[in-house]
C-alpha cells in the first residue's frame, strides 16, 4: 500500500514538472530595431504603459515583416521619443501599440 502512495506522489510530481517545462518554452528573445523592441503577435511579460498607437498607411499590401517593422519602429520613435517597444497584433502590419516599460 505504501509503495502505491509513493508511486502516486512521484507520478503527480512528474506531471506537475512537465507543465512547468511547457510554460518555460514560451519565453523568447525579442529583436530590436533602432532601440525599439518589436513584439509581433505577442505581448511582453514585463509591465508596461501604452503611449499610443501608430499607423502606417499607403504601403503596398504585400509588404510584411522586416520592412514594415523598420517603418513602425522609426515612426514610433519619431512620434513617441520615450518609446521602448511596439506591439504588432494585427495581420495587416499597418497598426501597432507603442509602449514604455514600467520601472
C-alpha positions as CSV (number, residue, x, y, z in Angstrom):
1,X,0.0,0.0,0.0
2,X,2.8,2.4,0.9
3,X,4.6,1.8,-2.4
4,X,1.4,2.7,-4.3
5,X,1.2,6.0,-2.4
6,X,4.9,6.8,-3.0
7,X,4.5,5.9,-6.7
8,X,1.4,8.1,-7.0
9,X,3.1,11.1,-5.4
10,X,6.1,10.6,-7.8
11,X,3.8,10.4,-10.8
12,X,2.0,13.5,-9.7
13,X,5.3,15.4,-9.3
14,X,6.4,14.4,-12.8
15,X,3.2,15.6,-14.3
16,X,3.5,18.9,-12.5
17,X,7.1,19.3,-13.7
18,X,6.1,18.6,-17.3
19,X,3.6,21.5,-17.1
20,X,6.3,23.8,-15.9
21,X,8.6,22.8,-18.7
22,X,5.8,23.6,-21.2
23,X,5.3,27.0,-19.7
24,X,9.0,27.8,-19.9
25,X,9.1,27.2,-23.6
26,X,7.0,30.3,-24.2
27,X,9.9,32.6,-23.4
28,X,11.6,34.3,-26.3
29,X,14.3,36.8,-27.1
30,X,12.8,39.9,-28.7
31,X,14.5,41.7,-31.7
32,X,15.2,45.4,-31.5
33,X,15.2,47.9,-34.4
34,X,16.7,51.3,-33.6
35,X,16.4,50.6,-29.9
36,X,12.7,49.6,-30.1
37,X,11.7,46.1,-29.0
38,X,9.3,44.5,-31.5
39,X,6.6,42.2,-30.2
40,X,4.8,40.6,-33.2
41,X,1.6,38.8,-32.2
42,X,2.9,38.7,-28.6
43,X,2.9,40.9,-25.5
44,X,5.8,41.5,-23.1
45,X,5.6,39.8,-19.7
46,X,7.0,42.9,-18.0
47,X,4.6,45.6,-17.0
48,X,4.2,48.5,-19.5
49,X,2.3,51.6,-20.3
50,X,0.7,52.2,-23.7
51,X,1.9,55.5,-25.0
52,X,-0.3,55.5,-28.1
53,X,-1.0,53.8,-31.4
54,X,0.8,54.3,-34.7
55,X,-0.5,53.5,-38.2
56,X,1.4,53.0,-41.4
57,X,-0.8,53.9,-44.4
58,X,-0.2,53.9,-48.1
59,X,2.0,50.8,-48.1
60,X,1.6,48.1,-50.7
61,X,-0.4,45.2,-49.1
62,X,2.3,42.7,-49.9
63,X,4.8,44.4,-47.6
64,X,5.3,42.5,-44.4
65,X,7.9,41.7,-41.8
66,X,11.2,43.4,-41.7
67,X,10.4,46.4,-43.9
68,X,7.2,47.2,-42.0
69,X,8.7,46.7,-38.6
70,X,11.5,49.1,-39.5
71,X,9.0,51.7,-40.7
72,X,7.0,51.2,-37.5
73,X,10.0,51.5,-35.2
74,X,11.1,54.7,-36.9
75,X,7.6,56.2,-36.7
76,X,7.2,55.1,-33.0
77,X,10.5,56.8,-32.1
78,X,9.6,59.9,-34.0
79,X,6.1,60.3,-32.5
80,X,6.9,59.0,-29.0
81,X,10.6,59.8,-28.1
82,X,10.3,57.8,-24.8
83,X,9.1,54.6,-26.7
84,X,10.8,51.4,-25.8
85,X,8.7,48.9,-27.8
86,X,5.9,48.3,-30.2
87,X,3.2,45.6,-30.1
88,X,2.0,44.5,-33.6
89,X,-1.1,42.3,-33.1
90,X,-2.8,42.5,-36.5
91,X,-2.2,40.7,-39.7
92,X,-2.2,43.8,-41.8
93,X,1.0,45.2,-40.2
94,X,-0.4,48.7,-40.5
95,X,-1.0,49.4,-36.8
96,X,0.9,48.9,-33.6
97,X,0.7,50.0,-29.9
98,X,3.7,52.0,-28.7
99,X,4.8,51.1,-25.2
100,X,7.2,52.1,-22.4
101,X,8.2,49.6,-19.7
102,X,7.4,50.4,-16.1
103,X,10.3,50.6,-13.6
